[in-house]
Amino acid sequence: MVPMKPIHHIENALKDLDKEVEAVLMNLSLSLTQKDNVMLPILQQKKVLKQTLEDLKYLEEHPPTPNQPCGISKYRKE
């Protein structure tokens, strides 16, 4: 099975966000409050991308049959 291209792109985006988080944490010129404010949107993006990645991996492993719902709502815990 050939991996889905979006999975690869999301994995790369998550790596890029990890680098951004690390850069913010290592920035000694920012206070903890400033770091929190900068990191909040990054962490929110990571959460959405991780859920999307899980959904795409599920669909890759369990492709829906034609004209049927994909079943993601049954798979998700939240």
Secondary structure as GFF3:
##gff-version 3
##sequence-region A 1 78
A	DSSP	alpha_helix	5	26	.	.	.	ID=ss1
A	DSSP	alpha_helix	32	61	.	.	.	ID=ss2
A	DSSP	alpha_helix	72	75	.	.	.	ID=ss3
###
